[in-house]
Amino acid sequence: MVGKSGTKKRAAPSLAGETADSADDPVRRRIIDATFRVLVEHGYAYASTREIARVAKVSKRELYALFGSKQAILAAMIAGRARQTRQPLSLPAVASRHALAETLRRFGASLLREASRPAVTTLFRLAVIEAERSPEVARTLDEGGRRANRGALTEFLARAREAGLIEGAEPGLMAGQFLSLLWGNLLMDLAMGIAKPPGAAEIERRAAAATEALLLLYPERQA
């Protein structure tokens, strides 16, 4: 891949086949993957739908029929990723502290695993770079990713508090604390390229440690 400066670039990580809404449609997969590659090479402001259609090997009419706009493709890309990381919280309501801990640990591990993928890190880095010129990239990433995951976690903790499994602060504050404990500086280090994605053992260690710390802070309601 060659950028505008003429220097050779490494191929961007691929998002093809990784979003839930594109899993059964190869044309949507190609468009999403092509959009990601064009965004990385040109930036959001200069990524035209004509170029996306060319890379995806579809007509502009077909692209607009499926998505409607460049922003809609980006939103679909991020929404699919967010759905994957929220999957553990679609489990039935928990009825014990043990089940609460297991659900939090699984959610934390899933979030770390998905958000640490090179493609997601690249998307996050792109949003930071484009923030001033194209704030819709950062806004879409925040609404479909970070805010959506925090909202799902807050709702889950609210249900756990109603059941008496946890008490103390507001669920939104608890959710923020859990995510801070889970990530530490890792997300920024990944975006800066000074850390590698965590392996399976490190993911499980971080998720278990964040869960244990949160539940120590907020005990079960006393009868």
PyMOL commands that set and color helices and strands:
alter all, ss='L'
color gray80, all
select helices_A, chain A and resi 20-22+26-42+49-56+60-66+70-90+97-115+118-130+135-162+171-183+186-192+200-217
alter helices_A, ss='H'
color red, helices_A
deselect
rebuild
show_as cartoon
